[in-house]
Amino acid sequence: MVALQKYQNKKIAIYGMGITGCSAARAFKRLKARVFCWDDNKTTRKKIKNLKFPLSKFWLNKKLID
């Protein structure tokens, strides 16, 4: 298990919301991190919205990420 405490209360960007991306997003959310997600697949982006993770083309604004 990877120690994730250092990411507590940080801004995290996750590219790719397959099984691993969703698991990582949930783990970071439990740590009260601000999670920004993106996937190139339109159907997957709809699922991300249903999971209540913000969709963001965060690579356009590097100030969003710690």
N, CA, C and O atoms as a GROMACS GRO file, in nm:
protein
  264
    1MET      N    1   0.084  -0.118   0.000
    1MET     CA    2   0.000   0.000   0.000
    1MET      C    3   0.088   0.124   0.000
    1MET      O    4   0.184   0.132   0.076
    2VAL      N    5   0.056   0.216  -0.083
    2VAL     CA    6   0.131   0.342  -0.094
    2VAL      C    7   0.080   0.439   0.012
    2VAL      O    8  -0.040   0.453   0.032
    3ALA      N    9   0.173   0.506   0.081
    3ALA     CA   10   0.134   0.606   0.181
    3ALA      C   11   0.087   0.732   0.109
    3ALA      O   12   0.164   0.796   0.038
    4LEU      N   13  -0.038   0.765   0.128
    4LEU     CA   14  -0.097   0.879   0.057
    4LEU      C   15  -0.115   1.002   0.145
    4LEU      O   16  -0.163   1.105   0.096
    5GLN      N   17  -0.077   0.995   0.272
    5GLN     CA   18  -0.101   1.106   0.364
    5GLN      C   19  -0.040   1.236   0.315
    5GLN      O   20  -0.094   1.344   0.343
    6LYS      N   21   0.071   1.230   0.242
    6LYS     CA   22   0.135   1.353   0.196
    6LYS      C   23   0.048   1.428   0.095
    6LYS      O   24   0.076   1.545   0.065
    7TYR      N   25  -0.055   1.364   0.043
    7TYR     CA   26  -0.145   1.428  -0.053
    7TYR      C   27  -0.270   1.486   0.013
    7TYR      O   28  -0.357   1.541  -0.055
    8GLN      N   29  -0.279   1.472   0.145
    8GLN     CA   30  -0.395   1.524   0.216
    8GLN      C   31  -0.407   1.675   0.195
    8GLN      O   32  -0.308   1.748   0.205
    9ASN      N   33  -0.529   1.719   0.164
    9ASN     CA   34  -0.560   1.861   0.141
    9ASN      C   35  -0.484   1.923   0.023
    9ASN      O   36  -0.465   2.045   0.019
   10LYS      N   37  -0.442   1.842  -0.071
   10LYS     CA   38  -0.373   1.891  -0.191
   10LYS      C   39  -0.467   1.886  -0.310
   10LYS      O   40  -0.574   1.825  -0.303
   11LYS      N   41  -0.428   1.949  -0.418
   11LYS     CA   42  -0.502   1.941  -0.544
   11LYS      C   43  -0.437   1.832  -0.629
   11LYS      O   44  -0.316   1.835  -0.653
   12ILE      N   45  -0.517   1.736  -0.672
   12ILE     CA   46  -0.467   1.620  -0.745
   12ILE      C   47  -0.535   1.613  -0.881
   12ILE      O   48  -0.656   1.632  -0.892
   13ALA      N   49  -0.457   1.586  -0.985
   13ALA     CA   50  -0.511   1.567  -1.120
   13ALA      C   51  -0.493   1.422  -1.160
   13ALA      O   52  -0.386   1.364  -1.144
   14ILE      N   53  -0.600   1.362  -1.211
   14ILE     CA   54  -0.594   1.223  -1.256
   14ILE      C   55  -0.637   1.217  -1.402
   14ILE      O   56  -0.750   1.254  -1.436
   15TYR      N   57  -0.547   1.171  -1.486
   15TYR     CA   58  -0.577   1.148  -1.627
   15TYR      C   59  -0.613   1.001  -1.643
   15TYR      O   60  -0.537   0.914  -1.600
   16GLY      N   61  -0.726   0.973  -1.702
   16GLY     CA   62  -0.766   0.834  -1.724
   16GLY      C   63  -0.846   0.782  -1.607
   16GLY      O   64  -0.792   0.761  -1.498
   17MET      N   65  -0.975   0.761  -1.628
   17MET     CA   66  -1.063   0.720  -1.519
   17MET      C   67  -1.116   0.579  -1.540
   17MET      O   68  -1.236   0.553  -1.531
   18GLY      N   69  -1.023   0.489  -1.569
   18GLY     CA   70  -1.057   0.348  -1.573
   18GLY      C   71  -1.066   0.297  -1.430
   18GLY      O   72  -1.089   0.375  -1.337
   19ILE      N   73  -1.047   0.169  -1.412
   19ILE     CA   74  -1.056   0.109  -1.277
   19ILE      C   75  -0.954   0.172  -1.183
   19ILE      O   76  -0.988   0.209  -1.071
   20THR      N   77  -0.831   0.184  -1.227
   20THR     CA   78  -0.726   0.239  -1.141
   20THR      C   79  -0.747   0.387  -1.112
   20THR      O   80  -0.731   0.431  -0.999
   21GLY      N   81  -0.783   0.464  -1.214
   21GLY     CA   82  -0.807   0.607  -1.195
   21GLY      C   83  -0.920   0.634  -1.098
   21GLY      O   84  -0.909   0.723  -1.013
   22CYS      N   85  -1.029   0.558  -1.110
   22CYS     CA   86  -1.143   0.575  -1.017
   22CYS      C   87  -1.104   0.538  -0.875
   22CYS      O   88  -1.143   0.606  -0.780
   23SER      N   89  -1.028   0.430  -0.860
   23SER     CA   90  -0.983   0.389  -0.726
   23SER      C   91  -0.894   0.496  -0.664
   23SER      O   92  -0.908   0.529  -0.546
   24ALA      N   93  -0.804   0.550  -0.744
   24ALA     CA   94  -0.715   0.656  -0.694
   24ALA      C   95  -0.796   0.780  -0.656
   24ALA      O   96  -0.771   0.840  -0.552
   25ALA      N   97  -0.892   0.817  -0.739
   25ALA     CA   98  -0.975   0.935  -0.711
   25ALA      C   99  -1.051   0.919  -0.579
   25ALA      O  100  -1.058   1.012  -0.500
   26ARG      N  101  -1.106   0.801  -0.557
   26ARG     CA  102  -1.178   0.776  -0.431
   26ARG      C  103  -1.084   0.785  -0.311
   26ARG      O  104  -1.120   0.842  -0.208
   27ALA      N  105  -0.965   0.728  -0.324
   27ALA     CA  106  -0.868   0.730  -0.214
   27ALA      C  107  -0.828   0.874  -0.181
   27ALA      O  108  -0.822   0.912  -0.064
   28PHE      N  109  -0.799   0.953  -0.283
   28PHE     CA  110  -0.761   1.093  -0.259
   28PHE      C  111  -0.877   1.174  -0.202
   28PHE      O  112  -0.857   1.262  -0.120
   29LYS      N  113  -0.998   1.143  -0.246
   29LYS     CA  114  -1.115   1.215  -0.194
   29LYS      C  115  -1.133   1.188  -0.045
   29LYS      O  116  -1.170   1.277   0.031
   30ARG      N  117  -1.106   1.063  -0.002
   30ARG     CA  118  -1.114   1.029   0.141
   30ARG      C  119  -1.012   1.109   0.222
   30ARG      O  120  -1.034   1.136   0.340
   31LEU      N  121  -0.903   1.147   0.160
   31LEU     CA  122  -0.800   1.227   0.226
   31LEU      C  123  -0.829   1.377   0.220
   31LEU      O  124  -0.747   1.459   0.260
   32LYS      N  125  -0.947   1.410   0.170
   32LYS     CA  126  -0.988   1.551   0.157
   32LYS      C  127  -0.905   1.626   0.053
   32LYS      O  128  -0.894   1.749   0.059
   33ALA      N  129  -0.847   1.552  -0.041
   33ALA     CA  130  -0.776   1.618  -0.152
   33ALA      C  131  -0.880   1.670  -0.250
   33ALA      O  132  -0.990   1.616  -0.261
   34ARG      N  133  -0.844   1.774  -0.321
   34ARG     CA  134  -0.930   1.826  -0.427
   34ARG      C  135  -0.892   1.755  -0.555
   34ARG      O  136  -0.784   1.778  -0.609
   35VAL      N  137  -0.979   1.669  -0.603
   35VAL     CA  138  -0.948   1.581  -0.715
   35VAL      C  139  -1.009   1.636  -0.844
   35VAL      O  140  -1.129   1.665  -0.850
   36PHE      N  141  -0.926   1.651  -0.946
   36PHE     CA  142  -0.970   1.690  -1.080
   36PHE      C  143  -0.946   1.571  -1.172
   36PHE      O  144  -0.837   1.515  -1.174
   37CYS      N  145  -1.047   1.532  -1.248
   37CYS     CA  146  -1.038   1.412  -1.330
   37CYS      C  147  -1.060   1.444  -1.478
   37CYS      O  148  -1.128   1.540  -1.514
   38TRP      N  149  -0.999   1.361  -1.561
   38TRP     CA  150  -1.022   1.373  -1.705
   38TRP      C  151  -1.002   1.238  -1.771
   38TRP      O  152  -0.916   1.159  -1.732
   39ASP      N  153  -1.084   1.214  -1.871
   39ASP     CA  154  -1.068   1.098  -1.957
   39ASP      C  155  -1.106   1.141  -2.098
   39ASP      O  156  -1.200   1.219  -2.116
   40ASP      N  157  -1.036   1.092  -2.196
   40ASP     CA  158  -1.065   1.130  -2.335
   40ASP      C  159  -1.195   1.071  -2.386
   40ASP      O  160  -1.254   1.122  -2.481
   41ASN      N  161  -1.240   0.963  -2.324
   41ASN     CA  162  -1.362   0.895  -2.368
   41ASN      C  163  -1.486   0.967  -2.315
   41ASN      O  164  -1.501   0.986  -2.195
   42LYS      N  165  -1.574   1.007  -2.406
   42LYS     CA  166  -1.693   1.084  -2.368
   42LYS      C  167  -1.785   1.006  -2.274
   42LYS      O  168  -1.840   1.063  -2.180
   43THR      N  169  -1.802   0.877  -2.298
   43THR     CA  170  -1.887   0.793  -2.212
   43THR      C  171  -1.830   0.787  -2.072
   43THR      O  172  -1.904   0.793  -1.973
   44THR      N  173  -1.699   0.774  -2.062
   44THR     CA  174  -1.634   0.769  -1.931
   44THR      C  175  -1.649   0.902  -1.859
   44THR      O  176  -1.668   0.904  -1.737
   45ARG      N  177  -1.642   1.013  -1.931
   45ARG     CA  178  -1.661   1.144  -1.867
   45ARG      C  179  -1.800   1.155  -1.806
   45ARG      O  180  -1.815   1.217  -1.700
   46LYS      N  181  -1.901   1.098  -1.869
   46LYS     CA  182  -2.036   1.099  -1.812
   46LYS      C  183  -2.039   1.022  -1.681
   46LYS      O  184  -2.104   1.064  -1.585
   47LYS      N  185  -1.968   0.909  -1.676
   47LYS     CA  186  -1.961   0.830  -1.552
   47LYS      C  187  -1.890   0.908  -1.441
   47LYS      O  188  -1.929   0.900  -1.325
   48ILE      N  189  -1.787   0.983  -1.479
   48ILE     CA  190  -1.714   1.063  -1.380
   48ILE      C  191  -1.808   1.164  -1.316
   48ILE      O  192  -1.805   1.183  -1.194
   49LYS      N  193  -1.891   1.228  -1.396
   49LYS     CA  194  -1.988   1.324  -1.341
   49LYS      C  195  -2.081   1.256  -1.242
   49LYS      O  196  -2.113   1.313  -1.138
   50ASN      N  197  -2.125   1.133  -1.274
   50ASN     CA  198  -2.214   1.059  -1.184
   50ASN      C  199  -2.146   1.026  -1.052
   50ASN      O  200  -2.213   1.013  -0.949
   51LEU      N  201  -2.014   1.012  -1.053
   51LEU     CA  202  -1.940   0.984  -0.930
   51LEU      C  203  -1.908   1.110  -0.850
   51LEU      O  204  -1.846   1.104  -0.745
   52LYS      N  205  -1.952   1.225  -0.902
   52LYS     CA  206  -1.935   1.355  -0.835
   52LYS      C  207  -1.789   1.401  -0.829
   52LYS      O  208  -1.750   1.472  -0.736
   53PHE      N  209  -1.709   1.361  -0.927
   53PHE     CA  210  -1.574   1.414  -0.938
   53PHE      C  211  -1.576   1.525  -1.042
   53PHE      O  212  -1.637   1.509  -1.148
   54PRO      N  213  -1.512   1.637  -1.014
   54PRO     CA  214  -1.512   1.745  -1.114
   54PRO      C  215  -1.430   1.707  -1.236
   54PRO      O  216  -1.318   1.656  -1.225
   55LEU      N  217  -1.487   1.732  -1.351
   55LEU     CA  218  -1.416   1.714  -1.478
   55LEU      C  219  -1.341   1.842  -1.506
   55LEU      O  220  -1.394   1.952  -1.490
   56SER      N  221  -1.218   1.828  -1.548
   56SER     CA  222  -1.140   1.948  -1.574
   56SER      C  223  -1.033   1.920  -1.677
   56SER      O  224  -0.963   1.818  -1.670
   57LYS      N  225  -1.020   2.010  -1.772
   57LYS     CA  226  -0.906   2.003  -1.863
   57LYS      C  227  -0.793   2.078  -1.795
   57LYS      O  228  -0.748   2.183  -1.842
   58PHE      N  229  -0.748   2.023  -1.682
   58PHE     CA  230  -0.657   2.090  -1.592
   58PHE      C  231  -0.520   2.115  -1.652
   58PHE      O  232  -0.445   2.198  -1.601
   59TRP      N  233  -0.486   2.047  -1.759
   59TRP     CA  234  -0.355   2.072  -1.818
   59TRP      C  235  -0.347   2.211  -1.881
   59TRP      O  236  -0.239   2.259  -1.913
   60LEU      N  237  -0.463   2.275  -1.898
   60LEU     CA  238  -0.464   2.410  -1.952
   60LEU      C  239  -0.427   2.514  -1.846
   60LEU      O  240  -0.389   2.626  -1.879
   61ASN      N  241  -0.437   2.477  -1.719
   61ASN     CA  242  -0.409   2.570  -1.610
   61ASN      C  243  -0.329   2.497  -1.502
   61ASN      O  244  -0.387   2.435  -1.414
   62LYS      N  245  -0.198   2.502  -1.510
   62LYS     CA  246  -0.112   2.430  -1.416
   62LYS      C  247  -0.124   2.481  -1.273
   62LYS      O  248  -0.080   2.415  -1.180
   63LYS      N  249  -0.184   2.598  -1.255
   63LYS     CA  250  -0.202   2.652  -1.121
   63LYS      C  251  -0.304   2.573  -1.042
   63LYS      O  252  -0.314   2.588  -0.920
   64LEU      N  253  -0.382   2.489  -1.109
   64LEU     CA  254  -0.483   2.409  -1.040
   64LEU      C  255  -0.423   2.296  -0.958
   64LEU      O  256  -0.489   2.243  -0.868
   65ILE      N  257  -0.300   2.257  -0.988
   65ILE     CA  258  -0.241   2.137  -0.930
   65ILE      C  259  -0.128   2.173  -0.836
   65ILE      O  260  -0.044   2.257  -0.868
   66ASP      N  261  -0.126   2.108  -0.717
   66ASP     CA  262  -0.017   2.129  -0.621
   66ASP      C  263   0.107   2.051  -0.662
   66ASP      O  264   0.209   2.056  -0.593
   0.00000   0.00000   0.00000
